[in-house]
Amino acid sequence: MDPMIFPEYKKTGVVYHIVSLNDLKQVLTEGIRYDDKATYETKYYEFHKIIDAHKTKKIPDWVIRRKAIFASLNYPESHQFHSHTAILAVRIDPKRCWVANENCANEIYEPFVLQEMDEFCGCKKYLATEGKALLTKYWETSLSFMDNQIYRYDLQEGYDAEVLIQHAIPPEDIEIRYIISDHRMMDVKSWKQRFC
């Protein structure tokens, strides 16, 4: 397993959320809500909705993917970040968070988006079979944030843990850790020395 960028949650008390630099000022002044980005309605709402539709009975009612802010517990040093983004450390209420294997959801994203195009209409069959099984697995292998701190599903091979934060995050619980460009990843102090 690759070495990780950050110390463990038990030491830091934070998880990590990535935002576009275009959204950074708003996030630092207003905080983060699940639906505060323009892409929420246009790009993700229906995708989250189909995943929610496959929730199993063991998942508490308060866990709603389409109303979640997504975060990560950590990133391997080899992780490829998108350019023009910031990695934020956010403090959470761990009792109001859920952990799931993002790999299961990511496996159906492209077929979900492309299924309405004639050239890719075969994706509908995939979504009804393998895709459905993946979404069932997504929920069956998920657990509360608190339970994950005990059982550590996030450390299992092939488990790309995403944290579903089920509450808004106020500005005082947000700190910038890194700014990512096409060419480098710089902590805030180094970035300010270079550009300010």
C-alpha positions in Angstrom: 0.0 0.0 0.0 1.3 3.5 -0.9 2.3 5.8 1.9 -0.4 8.4 2.7 -0.1 12.2 2.5 -1.7 13.0 5.8 -1.5 11.6 9.4 -4.5 9.4 10.5 -7.9 10.9 11.4 -7.3 9.9 15.0 -4.4 12.3 15.1 -5.8 15.1 13.0 -9.6 15.0 13.6 -10.2 16.1 10.0 -11.1 14.6 6.7 -10.3 16.1 3.2 -12.6 17.8 0.7 -11.4 19.0 -2.7 -12.9 22.1 -4.3 -12.3 24.0 -7.5 -10.3 27.2 -7.0 -13.2 29.0 -8.5 -15.3 27.9 -5.5 -12.7 28.5 -2.8 -13.6 32.1 -1.8 -17.3 31.1 -1.4 -16.3 28.0 0.6 -14.1 30.0 3.0 -16.7 32.7 3.6 -19.9 30.7 3.6 -18.9 27.1 4.4 -19.9 24.0 2.4 -23.4 22.6 1.8 -24.1 19.6 -0.3 -25.9 21.6 -3.0 -23.9 24.8 -3.2 -22.0 24.1 -6.4 -23.5 24.7 -9.9 -22.6 21.2 -11.0 -24.8 19.6 -8.3 -28.0 19.8 -10.3 -26.5 19.5 -13.7 -24.0 16.8 -13.2 -24.5 14.7 -10.0 -28.1 14.8 -8.6 -29.6 12.1 -10.8 -26.4 9.9 -10.3 -26.7 10.2 -6.5 -30.4 9.6 -6.8 -30.0 6.2 -8.5 -27.4 5.1 -5.9 -29.8 6.1 -3.1 -32.5 4.0 -4.8 -30.3 0.9 -4.1 -29.9 1.5 -0.4 -30.3 -1.7 1.7 -32.5 -1.9 4.8 -29.5 -1.7 7.1 -28.7 1.8 6.1 -30.2 4.4 8.5 -32.7 6.9 7.0 -30.4 9.8 7.8 -27.8 8.6 5.3 -28.7 10.2 1.9 -26.1 10.3 -0.7 -27.8 13.0 -2.7 -27.6 15.2 0.4 -24.0 14.4 1.3 -20.8 16.4 1.1 -18.1 14.0 -0.1 -14.7 13.8 1.6 -11.8 11.4 1.9 -10.0 10.1 5.0 -6.6 10.4 3.2 -4.9 10.1 -0.1 -1.9 8.0 -1.2 1.2 10.0 -2.2 0.7 8.7 -5.7 -2.8 10.1 -6.1 -3.4 12.2 -9.2 -5.3 15.4 -8.2 -7.2 17.6 -10.7 -5.5 20.8 -11.5 -6.8 24.1 -10.2 -8.2 22.7 -7.0 -7.6 23.1 -3.3 -7.4 20.3 -0.7 -9.3 21.4 2.3 -9.1 19.8 5.8 -12.6 19.9 7.3 -13.7 19.1 10.8 -16.8 16.9 11.0 -19.4 15.5 13.4 -18.3 11.8 13.1 -21.7 10.6 14.3 -23.3 12.2 11.3 -21.0 10.7 8.6 -21.0 7.4 6.7 -18.2 5.6 4.8 -18.6 3.7 1.5 -16.5 2.2 -1.2 -16.3 4.9 -3.9 -14.9 2.4 -6.4 -18.4 0.7 -6.6 -20.1 4.1 -7.5 -17.3 5.2 -9.9 -17.7 2.0 -11.9 -21.1 3.0 -13.0 -20.6 6.8 -13.6 -19.7 6.8 -17.2 -22.3 4.2 -18.2 -24.9 6.2 -16.3 -23.9 9.4 -18.1 -23.6 7.9 -21.6 -26.6 5.5 -21.6 -28.9 8.0 -23.4 -26.6 8.3 -26.4 -27.5 5.9 -29.3 -23.9 4.8 -29.6 -23.8 3.8 -25.9 -27.4 2.5 -25.4 -25.9 -0.9 -24.4 -25.0 0.8 -21.1 -28.6 0.3 -19.9 -28.1 -3.4 -19.8 -24.9 -3.0 -17.9 -26.6 -0.7 -15.4 -29.5 -3.2 -14.9 -27.1 -6.1 -14.2 -23.5 -5.5 -13.2 -24.3 -1.9 -12.2 -27.1 -2.9 -10.0 -24.9 -5.5 -8.3 -22.2 -2.8 -7.7 -24.6 -0.5 -6.1 -25.9 -3.2 -3.8 -22.3 -3.9 -2.9 -21.7 -0.1 -2.4 -24.3 -0.1 0.4 -23.7 -3.6 1.8 -20.0 -2.8 2.3 -20.7 0.7 3.8 -20.7 1.5 7.5 -20.9 4.4 9.9 -17.8 6.6 10.2 -17.5 5.6 13.9 -17.6 1.9 13.0 -15.0 2.4 10.3 -12.7 3.8 12.9 -12.9 0.4 14.6 -13.1 -2.0 11.5 -11.0 0.1 9.1 -12.6 -0.9 5.8 -10.7 2.1 4.4 -7.5 0.2 4.8 -8.7 -2.9 2.8 -7.2 -3.4 -0.6 -9.6 -2.1 -3.3 -11.7 -0.1 -0.8 -11.6 3.6 -1.8 -13.3 5.1 1.2 -15.5 8.1 0.6 -17.0 9.9 3.6 -20.6 11.0 3.2 -20.9 14.0 5.4 -24.5 14.5 6.3 -24.3 18.0 7.7 -23.2 21.5 6.5 -19.6 22.5 7.3 -19.2 26.1 8.6 -16.2 28.2 7.5 -14.5 27.9 10.9 -14.2 24.2 10.4 -12.4 24.5 7.1 -8.6 25.0 6.4 -6.7 25.0 3.1 -4.0 22.4 3.1 -2.8 22.3 -0.6 -3.3 24.2 -3.8 -2.9 22.0 -6.9 -1.9 23.3 -10.3 -0.9 21.6 -13.6 2.7 21.5 -12.4 2.8 21.1 -8.7 1.1 20.5 -5.4 2.0 23.2 -2.8 1.0 23.7 0.8 -0.4 27.2 1.5 2.8 28.6 3.0 4.9 27.6 0.0 2.3 28.8 -2.4 2.1 32.2 -0.7 6.0 32.5 -0.7 6.0 31.8 -4.4 3.1 33.9 -5.6 2.3 36.5 -2.9 
